[in-house]
Amino acid sequence: MRYQRSRLMQERLADNRQRILLSARKLVSEGGFRAAQIAAVATDAGLSTGSIYRYFPSKAELFVEVLGEAVRHEIDILRALVQAPGSAAQRLQRAVESFAGRAFDGPFLAYAFIAEPADQEVDAERIRARRAFGDVFETVLHQGIASGEFPPQNADVAAACIVGAFTEALIGPIGHARGSRQDRGEVIRTISRFCLQAVSGRQEVPAAPGKARRRRA
């Protein structure tokens, strides 16, 4: 006779697993991966260290799950922004600035998500996340190309360049170990301006003294 877990047991196990994930995310948000050691997660979740390993055989697997949930949440936000009313350029700008703004709001989680040294499994999850982000931006780029807002270009490559640009640009400002004190607003504006200029094919031309700037296509 095969043993079957009761519904109550299944619910309890699912509840424990969710408590572990919530505690791990909380600790990563407060201090990065280094703050989310297994013992610390167990204490915060009110479980034993051994219980953690019942659900997540390694710390890397736990971190991958934490990042995976964060990515899914972020993707939902970005998709809503690129599907909202407005021109392709406006929607692209809102999506990039929204991501950058949340990175400044949660720098430890964002730095862990982007660049904090971690196991290979976590790095692999980061690569999958960047590809997923690229898919979102590729959608709005295709729309901008179709409408004539953006010139013809390889939307897949351009989307990957956008994701690479804004994630790389955020490493310094949100990396506490580097002691950056850059102005939040200026960093976000610079990132979004760069991304828009890159896909639109336009750039600002420095004006002569006393003259207004003009734009060149």
Secondary structure as a PSIPRED ss2 file (coil, helix, strand):
# PSIPRED VFORMAT (PSIPRED V4.0)

   1 M C   1.000  0.000  0.000
   2 R C   1.000  0.000  0.000
   3 Y C   1.000  0.000  0.000
   4 Q C   1.000  0.000  0.000
   5 R C   1.000  0.000  0.000
   6 S C   1.000  0.000  0.000
   7 R H   0.000  1.000  0.000
   8 L H   0.000  1.000  0.000
   9 M H   0.000  1.000  0.000
  10 Q H   0.000  1.000  0.000
  11 E H   0.000  1.000  0.000
  12 R H   0.000  1.000  0.000
  13 L H   0.000  1.000  0.000
  14 A H   0.000  1.000  0.000
  15 D H   0.000  1.000  0.000
  16 N H   0.000  1.000  0.000
  17 R H   0.000  1.000  0.000
  18 Q H   0.000  1.000  0.000
  19 R H   0.000  1.000  0.000
  20 I H   0.000  1.000  0.000
  21 L H   0.000  1.000  0.000
  22 L H   0.000  1.000  0.000
  23 S H   0.000  1.000  0.000
  24 A H   0.000  1.000  0.000
  25 R H   0.000  1.000  0.000
  26 K H   0.000  1.000  0.000
  27 L H   0.000  1.000  0.000
  28 V H   0.000  1.000  0.000
  29 S H   0.000  1.000  0.000
  30 E H   0.000  1.000  0.000
  31 G H   0.000  1.000  0.000
  32 G C   1.000  0.000  0.000
  33 F H   0.000  1.000  0.000
  34 R H   0.000  1.000  0.000
  35 A H   0.000  1.000  0.000
  36 A C   1.000  0.000  0.000
  37 Q C   1.000  0.000  0.000
  38 I H   0.000  1.000  0.000
  39 A H   0.000  1.000  0.000
  40 A H   0.000  1.000  0.000
  41 V H   0.000  1.000  0.000
  42 A H   0.000  1.000  0.000
  43 T H   0.000  1.000  0.000
  44 D H   0.000  1.000  0.000
  45 A H   0.000  1.000  0.000
  46 G C   1.000  0.000  0.000
  47 L C   1.000  0.000  0.000
  48 S C   1.000  0.000  0.000
  49 T H   0.000  1.000  0.000
  50 G H   0.000  1.000  0.000
  51 S H   0.000  1.000  0.000
  52 I H   0.000  1.000  0.000
  53 Y H   0.000  1.000  0.000
  54 R H   0.000  1.000  0.000
  55 Y H   0.000  1.000  0.000
  56 F C   1.000  0.000  0.000
  57 P C   1.000  0.000  0.000
  58 S C   1.000  0.000  0.000
  59 K H   0.000  1.000  0.000
  60 A H   0.000  1.000  0.000
  61 E H   0.000  1.000  0.000
  62 L H   0.000  1.000  0.000
  63 F H   0.000  1.000  0.000
  64 V H   0.000  1.000  0.000
  65 E H   0.000  1.000  0.000
  66 V H   0.000  1.000  0.000
  67 L H   0.000  1.000  0.000
  68 G H   0.000  1.000  0.000
  69 E H   0.000  1.000  0.000
  70 A H   0.000  1.000  0.000
  71 V H   0.000  1.000  0.000
  72 R H   0.000  1.000  0.000
  73 H H   0.000  1.000  0.000
  74 E H   0.000  1.000  0.000
  75 I H   0.000  1.000  0.000
  76 D H   0.000  1.000  0.000
  77 I H   0.000  1.000  0.000
  78 L H   0.000  1.000  0.000
  79 R H   0.000  1.000  0.000
  80 A H   0.000  1.000  0.000
  81 L H   0.000  1.000  0.000
  82 V H   0.000  1.000  0.000
  83 Q C   1.000  0.000  0.000
  84 A C   1.000  0.000  0.000
  85 P C   1.000  0.000  0.000
  86 G C   1.000  0.000  0.000
  87 S C   1.000  0.000  0.000
  88 A H   0.000  1.000  0.000
  89 A H   0.000  1.000  0.000
  90 Q H   0.000  1.000  0.000
  91 R H   0.000  1.000  0.000
  92 L H   0.000  1.000  0.000
  93 Q H   0.000  1.000  0.000
  94 R H   0.000  1.000  0.000
  95 A H   0.000  1.000  0.000
  96 V H   0.000  1.000  0.000
  97 E H   0.000  1.000  0.000
  98 S H   0.000  1.000  0.000
  99 F H   0.000  1.000  0.000
 100 A H   0.000  1.000  0.000
 101 G H   0.000  1.000  0.000
 102 R H   0.000  1.000  0.000
 103 A H   0.000  1.000  0.000
 104 F H   0.000  1.000  0.000
 105 D H   0.000  1.000  0.000
 106 G C   1.000  0.000  0.000
 107 P H   0.000  1.000  0.000
 108 F H   0.000  1.000  0.000
 109 L H   0.000  1.000  0.000
 110 A H   0.000  1.000  0.000
 111 Y H   0.000  1.000  0.000
 112 A H   0.000  1.000  0.000
 113 F H   0.000  1.000  0.000
 114 I H   0.000  1.000  0.000
 115 A C   1.000  0.000  0.000
 116 E C   1.000  0.000  0.000
 117 P C   1.000  0.000  0.000
 118 A C   1.000  0.000  0.000
 119 D C   1.000  0.000  0.000
 120 Q H   0.000  1.000  0.000
 121 E H   0.000  1.000  0.000
 122 V H   0.000  1.000  0.000
 123 D H   0.000  1.000  0.000
 124 A H   0.000  1.000  0.000
 125 E H   0.000  1.000  0.000
 126 R H   0.000  1.000  0.000
 127 I H   0.000  1.000  0.000
 128 R H   0.000  1.000  0.000
 129 A H   0.000  1.000  0.000
 130 R H   0.000  1.000  0.000
 131 R H   0.000  1.000  0.000
 132 A H   0.000  1.000  0.000
 133 F H   0.000  1.000  0.000
 134 G H   0.000  1.000  0.000
 135 D H   0.000  1.000  0.000
 136 V H   0.000  1.000  0.000
 137 F H   0.000  1.000  0.000
 138 E H   0.000  1.000  0.000
 139 T H   0.000  1.000  0.000
 140 V H   0.000  1.000  0.000
 141 L H   0.000  1.000  0.000
 142 H H   0.000  1.000  0.000
 143 Q H   0.000  1.000  0.000
 144 G H   0.000  1.000  0.000
 145 I H   0.000  1.000  0.000
 146 A H   0.000  1.000  0.000
 147 S H   0.000  1.000  0.000
 148 G C   1.000  0.000  0.000
 149 E C   1.000  0.000  0.000
 150 F C   1.000  0.000  0.000
 151 P C   1.000  0.000  0.000
 152 P C   1.000  0.000  0.000
 153 Q C   1.000  0.000  0.000
 154 N C   1.000  0.000  0.000
 155 A H   0.000  1.000  0.000
 156 D H   0.000  1.000  0.000
 157 V H   0.000  1.000  0.000
 158 A H   0.000  1.000  0.000
 159 A H   0.000  1.000  0.000
 160 A H   0.000  1.000  0.000
 161 C H   0.000  1.000  0.000
 162 I H   0.000  1.000  0.000
 163 V H   0.000  1.000  0.000
 164 G H   0.000  1.000  0.000
 165 A H   0.000  1.000  0.000
 166 F H   0.000  1.000  0.000
 167 T H   0.000  1.000  0.000
 168 E H   0.000  1.000  0.000
 169 A H   0.000  1.000  0.000
 170 L H   0.000  1.000  0.000
 171 I H   0.000  1.000  0.000
 172 G H   0.000  1.000  0.000
 173 P H   0.000  1.000  0.000
 174 I H   0.000  1.000  0.000
 175 G C   1.000  0.000  0.000
 176 H H   0.000  1.000  0.000
 177 A H   0.000  1.000  0.000
 178 R H   0.000  1.000  0.000
 179 G C   1.000  0.000  0.000
 180 S C   1.000  0.000  0.000
 181 R C   1.000  0.000  0.000
 182 Q C   1.000  0.000  0.000
 183 D C   1.000  0.000  0.000
 184 R H   0.000  1.000  0.000
 185 G H   0.000  1.000  0.000
 186 E H   0.000  1.000  0.000
 187 V H   0.000  1.000  0.000
 188 I H   0.000  1.000  0.000
 189 R H   0.000  1.000  0.000
 190 T H   0.000  1.000  0.000
 191 I H   0.000  1.000  0.000
 192 S H   0.000  1.000  0.000
 193 R H   0.000  1.000  0.000
 194 F H   0.000  1.000  0.000
 195 C H   0.000  1.000  0.000
 196 L H   0.000  1.000  0.000
 197 Q H   0.000  1.000  0.000
 198 A H   0.000  1.000  0.000
 199 V H   0.000  1.000  0.000
 200 S H   0.000  1.000  0.000
 201 G C   1.000  0.000  0.000
 202 R C   1.000  0.000  0.000
 203 Q E   0.000  0.000  1.000
 204 E E   0.000  0.000  1.000
 205 V E   0.000  0.000  1.000
 206 P C   1.000  0.000  0.000
 207 A C   1.000  0.000  0.000
 208 A C   1.000  0.000  0.000
 209 P C   1.000  0.000  0.000
 210 G C   1.000  0.000  0.000
 211 K C   1.000  0.000  0.000
 212 A C   1.000  0.000  0.000
 213 R C   1.000  0.000  0.000
 214 R E   0.000  0.000  1.000
 215 R E   0.000  0.000  1.000
 216 R E   0.000  0.000  1.000
 217 A C   1.000  0.000  0.000
